[in-house]
């Protein structure tokens, strides 16, 4: 438990350090499909899609008129379905991404593309409502606590404040404690956001 508190504090400090120089604050939510994937065909066929949800605050600062670097702090529900039940995993996340406004739409809208990383720390996990252990012990634990993934997306900003986008995330690290198998998070979300101070 003490380790979890320390990790959460580090993530909060990192997020606040980004916000110190931020020009744009916002909130963002996402809803879509989550899954656990594996290069092993047997493992991959074991998992199916489940509900994915995200909610959090965002901060951005501009590098040029069209290029923005952003971060924030958010909560994510991921997981996957299996025969008869569902894995649910809950993360505290810090996204670090670059957004590029491709073309102006009308007088106050933009079509954009973004790419970056998600750094996550698993707070809790369950399978069919039963708690699953989190840690690095290959015998007693199921999921590793840390996750790192790539994200890519496109979207539109209306009136320089309202944002609608489509984001895909791909896990880079194995989240399974037993290294005999490789399991990675995968998510596809429709995101909605509102920006303050544009």
Buried (B, 14 or more C-beta within 10 A) or exposed (E): EEEBEEBBEEBEEBBEEBBEEBEBBBBBBBEBBBBBBBEEEEBBEBBEBBBBBBEBBBBBBBEEEBEBBBBBBBEBBBBBBBEEEBBBBBBBBBBBBBBBBEEEEEEEBBBBBBEBBBBBBBBBBBBEEEEBEBBEEEEEBBBBBBBBBBBBBEBEBEEEBEBEBBBBBBBEBBBBBBEEBBBBBBBBBBBBBEBEEE
